[in-house]
Amino acid sequence: MTDQPNEATPLASPPPPERKTLTSSSGFDLIGDLYRAESDAWIIMLHGGGQTRHAWGGTAIALRNDGWNVFAYDQRGHGDSDWSPSGDYGMLAFSDDLMAVGEQLGASAPVTVGASLGGIATMVAAHRHPDLLAGAVLVDIAPRMEPTGLARIIGFMTAYPDGFDSLQDAADVIAGYTGRQRSSNVDGLAKVLRQRDGRWVWHWDPRFISGHGAVVDDRETAIEQAGKFNESLIEAARALTCPTLLVRGQQSDLLSEQGARELLDLLPHAEYVDVTHAGHMVAGDRNDVFTDAVRSFVNTLAPAPAPAPRSRTTHDPARERSADPAGNAR
């Protein structure tokens, strides 16, 4: 007779993501994290401008646990990916990279989760290849971007070109921008900054803002350029005929309620989640609520071992919801 254990055997920790190097549409390296699952279902996650693939960590793990293969990569000029030798940071280049990534992964008709810049790349790619995606999540982005919010983002990204003496100094600046309380542990900032000549500098190519094909040249011209850029995205947005979810931060200064409504008018099939107590960086501000919204949506698009309970919204005023501070739909 064998002894029976008095306590349940602890569950094994999920495996860490696999660091993977792929090739951009221009031939240089793109670095990403692959959260592998035993299925043929794929989600590709594209961060926003000035961010890295690490913005998605908690959400990527949850989606992998639902049975999705998840690939989150640093877009060109960001994070550990190479900077474009020619300084090409136009929207066509980012959308071409998305298509190149999907092909190299063997991800047929993936679902994309794209924040800001990543959402724009998604729209442009869908416009050029209508059958590319099985679904799309747009995170705080639409053709109408508020010029003042865009100018604020550009102002932050172009500030401190000479970097910081320490990670603590960088943490203070980031906390002031996001409005979040500064963490006592700043080690994680090493993922979004790099050391150069003894100082910590942003982990993106400055030409992303000021180079050839950049979204906007500087803060002063952001208001004028935003209008032109928004107009060019309307046709791209209309191409999203696949199931689409828009997640907005209710306090976002980049995507207003009006901008969200205009996108929903363009895409009558789209669903909408408005997250309270969150700004433009929704995934960081309210990661629990954000992750629940994404899981609820994507797990209707493919089988998952343990789908999350449904809590999602279509473009119907009677059914729209926001999330209260406890994360409950209302």
Secondary structure, 3 states (H helix, E strand, C coil): CCCCCCCCCCCCCCCCCEEEEEECCCCCEEEEEEECCCCCCEEEEECCCCCCHHHHHHHHHHHHHCCCEEEEECCCCECCCCCCCCCCCCHHHHHHHHHHHHHHHCCCCCEEEEECHHHHHHHHHHHHCCCCCCEEEEECCCCCCCHHHHHHHHHHHHCCCCCECCHHHHHHHHHHHHCCCCCCCCHHHHHCEEEECCEEEECECCHHHHCCCCCCCCHHHHHHHHHHHHHHHHHHHHCCCCCEEEEEECCCCCCCHHHHHHHHHHCCCCEEEEECCCCCCHHHHCHHHHHHHHHHHHCCCCCCCCCCCCCCCECCCCCCEEECCCCCEC
